[in-house]
Amino acid sequence: MTVPRREPLSQRSTAAMPQRDEGKKPPVETAPEQRWKLQVFYLCFYGFMTQIRPGESFITPYLLGPDKNFTRVEVTNEIMPVLTYSYMAVLVPIFLLTDYLRYKPVLVLQSLSHISIWLLLVLGTSVLAMQLMEFFYGVTMAARIAYSSYIFSLVAPSRYQRMASYSRSSVLLGVFTSSVLGQLCITLGSISFLTLNYVSLGFVTFGLLLTLFLERPKRSLFFNRAEAACNGAAPTELDKMAGGDKMDSGDKADGGKGKMGGWRQAALCRMLREVCTLAKQSRLQLWSFWWIFNSAGYYLVLYYVQILWNDIYPARENRRVYNGGVDAASTLLGAIASFAAGYLKIRWALWSALVIGVVTAIQAGLLLLMNTTGNIWVCYTAYVLFRGSYQFLVPIAIFQIATSLSKELCALVFGVNTFFGTVLKTVITIIVADKRGLGLSVYPQFYVYFGYFSLLALVYLLMAVVMVVRHSRRAQPPELIPTEGQLQEKSPEAATVQA
């Protein structure tokens, strides 16, 4: 987005007051109004279209079926773990490059990775080819940060919340549409998994074309703030820190560019130190703990659940595989749960741990049900409820973490939480799923995940008990320890004795 130039001081001094008197908005807000609306609309359309990959819900049965004919051991213990490893390996570099390169190049990389995934699915025949496919899948997952943060470079801070909801809604609608389309093609159109992957390849190729028409922003959250600040944009946390660094180093106005890299690094280091200081807040600790530990378990369940379904119901006909419908239902329930969470009004400072504990206990029970039932529809239903319960807590966690942080600190906190969650997920994968570790099959794996969520639920419920006990002690009525003045009012004899 092209940021309007600031008017000369002489013009502002003569024109600013009449504009305020007439009640008009400043030119910085009104001039690009039509432009940013078109950009946001195109970005949301792009987010919707890039989610249309109807073959994605059927990748596991495709690998296990006659098209590729891989064994369950190969898929479970050799191919799937690569996704976790690649995601952890590229997460931090892509996070930094996204901001430094200003979003668009990373979005192009994501689209190229999507094309690579489906080319390998269609043409690859070896375990190595499928491992490479999972590597590119990890790249696309790490690159999602580029889309979610791109929109913040287009609009004013006052519009962040609404625009973020638009972009997320477009993505969820795209996932829902993709899942429904894939299920209809399989069930009603009797299309093979291979043909569906060709269709997905066509959609992701179209997504690459859409990416090329995205405008590359001139500013970003961390590394490209100087130009925005000079053009009249509101200073952010990094801008203030940058200014402080310049004054500390004695930079002059004409010599600031030479040390620009220095203050950027110093500002980011300052923000990291501030995040460490903020980590002492109990609310931030609780919800960050949930984000790290529960998200790790959640995504491991998502990675391996299709293998579980195939074990429970090894369908001989493609049209009897309902993975797409289940993904559509879970996406819809997740969207409804996320929306409903915004209307839940309780004292979160007191009841957060209890809510998290109850939801995590429910998730543990659903995992046990999924792993012990022989009815595929019961397993499907438990999975939909499992995803919905997680999505219910996501917006609450975002609000609880972000409510007391600046935009930049919030981005760093979520980045740090996601990184530690990915590290934990990688450690669990190495121990549980990888053939170099225990190499467990899918049923023992889900017992491990059941125990994992049960342990987390126990920890949260114990924390809830501690929080309630502490609150009850603090909330004791003051009249239980009467003051001297109250004793005098209630006891005339005490007043007589004192007299």
N, C-alpha and C positions, 0 to 999 in steps of 0.2 A: 504494500500500500504506500502511495506517495504521500508523505506527511507535508501539509501546507507550510510554506515558509512563514516565519514570524515577520510581522510588520516592523518597519523602522520605528524607533522610539518616538520620533516626532509625530508620525501618523497615529500611533497608538494613543498618545496623550490627547490628541484632538478627537479621535473617533471612538475611544473606548467608552467615555461617559455617556454620550447620546445613546449608544447601543444598550447600555445597561438601563438607562431610563426608559427606553421603549420596551424593555423586557425581552429582548431577543437573545438567543444563545450566541456565544462567541463564535467567530468564523471557523476556529479550529474544529468545532464540533459539527457545524452545519454544512461546510463546503463539501466534504467527501461523503455525504450521507448516502447518495444513490450508489456510489462506487462500492462502499464496503458492504452494502446490502447484496449487491450482485456477487461480490466475492464470497460472502458467507453462503449464499444460495448455491453457488457452484461448488464450494467446498463440501457442503452437505450432500449435494448430488453425487459428488465424487466419492464421499464416504459410503453412500448407499450402494453405488455400483460396484465398488471394489470388494464388497462383501458378497456379491453374487457369485458363489462358487458351489453350484449344486452337488458336485461330487465329493465335497469335503466331509459330509456326514457318513460317507460310505467307503472311506479309505481303508479302514481295517478289514471289513469283509472282502474288499477288492484284493488286498494283499493275501488274505487267507484262502481266497477262492481259486477257481481254475484258471483265471486270467494270469495270476502271478504264482500261485501255488507255493507260497512260503509256509513254513511250519509255524505253529504257535510259539515254539521256543525261539525261533529266529526273530519273530515279530516282537515278542515280549522282552527277551533278554539281550538282543543284539541291535535291533533297529530302533525301537522306541526310546531307549536311554539316550541316544544321540541328540534327541530334541532338547532334553534338559541340559546336556553339556554345552551344546552350541548356544543356547539361549544365555547361559551364564557367561560364556566366553565373549559374546559380542554385546552384552547389555550395556556395560559402562562405556566402551568406545562409541557405540551408536548414540547413547545419551548425550555425550559431549559433542559428537559430530553434528547431531541434529541441531543444536543451538549454534554452533560455530559456523556451519554451512547454511544456516537459515532455512531449514526444513525441507525445501523442495528436493535437493539432491538425495536426501535420505528416503523421501517418498518414491523417487525414481528407483532407488536401490530396492525398496520393498516390492515395487511392481515387477522388476526384473527377477527378484527372488521368487515371486509367485509364479511367473512364467517358467522358471527353472524347476519348480516343484512339479508342475503338471507335465512338463516335458519328460522328466525322469519317471513319473508315474506311468506315463504312456509308453515310453521307449525302454526304460530300465528293466533289467531282468535279474540282476544280481543283488546280493545283500549289500554290497558296497554302494551300488547305485541308490538303494533305498536309504542307506545311512546318509548319503550326500543329500538326498531329498529332505531328510529330517534336519540336516544342518541348515538348509535354506529356509525351512519352516521356522527354525529358531531365529533366523535373521528377520523374517517378517514379523514375528511376535515382538522382538526388541524394537523394531522400527515403528510400532504402533504409537510410540510417544511422539513421533513427528506429526501425525495427524491430530492427536489430542491437544497438542500445544500450538499447532499452526494457527488456530483460530484466535488465539490471544494476541497475535501480532496484527490482526485486522481491525480490532474494535477497541473502544475506550474501556478502561477498567470498570466503569459503571455497568457495562453490558456483559461482563465476563460470565456471570452465572447463567444468564438466559442463553447466551451463545453456546456455552458448554452443554447445556441441556439439548439444544438443537442438534449439535454435532453427535452427541451420544445417542439421541433418538434416531438419527438417520442411520447410524451404524447398527443399532438393534433392529430397526426395520429391515435393513439389508440382510442381516443374519436370518431373521424370521422368513423373509421372502425367499432367500436361497434354500433354506431347509424345506419349506413347503414345495418349492419348485422341484427340488431333487426327489422328494417323496412322491410327488405326482408323476414325475417321469418314470420312476421305478415301478410304482404300483399300477398306475393306469396306462402308461405308455409302454410298459414292458421293455424299457430301454436298458441295455446292458451297462454294467459299471464302467466298462472301457469307453463306450459312447458318451456316457455322462462326464467322464474325465476330459474327453475332447471338447465337450460343451463348456466345461469349466476353463479349459485352456483358452477358448475363444473369449470368454468374459474377462479373464485376467489380462489378455492382450489388449482388449478395449480399455481396461483400466489403466494400462501404461500410456495409451494415447491421451486419456483424460489427464494424467499426471503431467504430461508435457505442456498442457495449457494452463496449469496453475501458475499464478504470479509468485515470483520469489520475493518474500518480504524484505524490507530494508532494515528491519530491526528484529531482535530476538530477545530472549529473556535474560541471558547472562553476558554473552560475548559481543553483542552488537547494540549496546545501549547508548553509546556516545552520540551518534547521529540523532537518535530520537530525542535525547535530552536537549541538544542544541536547537532542535526545531520546535521546542515549546511543549514537548510531552511532559507529563507529570513525572517528577523524579521518583525513582524506585529505590529499594533498599540498596541495590548495587550502585546506583548513581550517587547516593549519599556517601557510601563507603568509598567510592572512587574519588569523590571530592575531598574526603578526609585524607586519603592516601596522598593525593597531590599536594595538599597543604603541608603534610608531614615531611614530604620529600623536597619541598621548596621549589616545586615546578612552577614555571612561568606560563602565561597564557599561550605564548607562541612556541613553547617547548614541550607541551603536554603530549603531543603525538609520539614523541620519541620514547616515552616511558609508558605508553598505553598498555602494553602487554604486562608490565610490572604491576600496575594497579589492578588489572583484571585478576591476576593471580592472587594478589593480596586480598582483594575483595571476596573472592571465592573462599579463600582460606579463613577469612573472618567469619563468613557465613557458616562454614562448617563448624568452626569453634562455637558459634552461637547456637547451632543445632545441638551440639553436645551439652551446652548449658541448659537449653530448653528441655532436653531429655530427662531432666530431673522432675519435671511436672508429672504428677501421678496420672492425669488424664491422658497425656501424650504417651506415657509409658504403656498404659493399658491397651490403647487402641493400636499403637505401633506393634505391641506384642501380638495382638490379634491379627494384624495385617501380615506379619512375618510368618507366624506359625500356622494360622488357619489357611492362608492363601497357598502355602506350600502343599498342605494336604489336599486342598481342594483341586489344585491343578493336577496333582498326581492321580487323583480319582478320574478326572476328565481324560487324561491321557490313556488310561488302561481300561476304561469302562466298556468300550466297544469289544475288547477281547473277552471280557466277562459275558457280555450279551451273546457273543458267538459261541461260547461254551455252554450257556444255558439253553440257547435255541439255535443250533447250527442249521439255519434255513438252507434247503436245497434249491429253492427258487428265489431269484433276486427280488421278485415282487412281494415276497413275504418278509423282507427286511425293512423294518420301520424306523431306522435310525434317524432319518430326516424328520419324520413326524415328531419323534421324541425331542430332538433338538429344537424344533419350532415351538413345541409346548413349553419346554424349559426356558427358552428365551422369552416367550410371552409372559410366563409366570414371573420370571426374574424382573422384567420391566414393570409389571404390576406391583411386585413386592418393593422394588426400589421407589416407585411412586408413593406407595402407602407409607413407607418409612418416613417420608417427609412430613407426614401428618401425625406422627406419634409424639405426643407431648408428655414426657415424664421428667423426673429429676435425674438427668443422666449422671451428674456427679455422684449420686448415691446408688443408682440402680444399674449402671452400665455393666459392671461385672456379672450381675445376676442375669441380665438379658443375654449377654454373650454366653454365659455358662449354660443357660437353658437351650439356646439355639444350637450350641455345639453338642450338647447331650442328644438333642433330637437328630442331629447329623450323624452322630455315632450309631444311634439306633437304626437309622435308615441304611447306613453302610452294612450293619449286621444283617438286616433284612435282605438287602441286595445280594449278599454273599451266601445266604442260606436258602433262599427260595428257589424252587424249580420252575416257577411260573414267570415267563418272560414279561408279562404285562405288569405283574407286581414289581418286578425289577425296574421296568420302565418308570412306573409311578414313583417308586422310591427315589430314583435318580432325578426326576423332575422336581420333587420336593426338596431334595438335597441341594440342587442348584438354586432353587428359589429362596431357600433359607439363607444361603450365602449372599445372594444378591440383595436380600433384605437389609443386611448389615453393612454393605459396602457404602451407600450414601451416608449412613449414620457415622461410619468411621471417617469418611472424608470430611464431614462437617465438624466432627469433634476434634480432628487433627488440625484442620485449616482455620478454625474460628479465631484463634489467637495468633496466627502467623501471617506474615506478609506473603505476597505471591511468590517471591523468590525463595524464601525459607520453606514455604509449603512444598514447592517443587523439589527442593533438596531433601526434605523429610520423606516424601513419597519415593523419591529415587533411592534413598538409603534403605528404606523399608523393603522396597522391591528387590534390591540387590541382596540383602540378607536373606529374604525369603527364597530367592533363587539359589543362593549358596546352600541353604538348608535342604531345599528340594533336591539339589545335586547330591548332597551327602546321603540322603535317604535312598536315592536312585542307585548310587554306587553300592550301598550295603544290601538293599533289598532286591532290586530288579536286575542289575547288571550281572552278566555271566561270570565276571571276575569277582563278584561278591557272592551273596547267597544264591542268586539266580533263581528266585522263587517263581513259581507259576502264578497265574492270576488269582486263584482262590486264596492261597496263603498270603499273597500281597494284600488283599482286601481285609484279611484278618489283622494284618499289621496296621492298616489304615484305621480300622475300627478301634484297635487299642490306642492308637495315636490320638484320635479324636476323643476317646473316653478319658485319657489322661489329661488332655487340655480342658475338658469339661470339668473334671474334678478340681483342677487348679483354679479355674475361673470361679467355681462355686465357693471354694475356700476363700478366695479373695473377696467375694461378695459378702460372706459372713463377717470377715474382718472389717470391711467397710461399714456394714450395718451396725456392728458393735461399737466401732469408734464414733459413728454418728450419734448413736443413742446416748453415749456417754457425754458427748459435747452438748447434746440437746436437753440435758437435765434442766428442769425449771429452776431459775435462780432463787425462788422462795425456799428451796430446800436448804439453802445456806443463807439465812437471813442476815442482813446488815445491821449495824448498830442503830441506825436511824429507824429501821423497821421494828426493832425490838422496843425502842422507846415509844413508837406509835401504838404498838399492840399491848404494852405493859405500863400502865400508869404507875404501878409500884416501882418499876425500874427508874422512872423519871423522878419519883419522890426521893428514892435513895440517892440518886445523883445530886439532886438539889441539896 
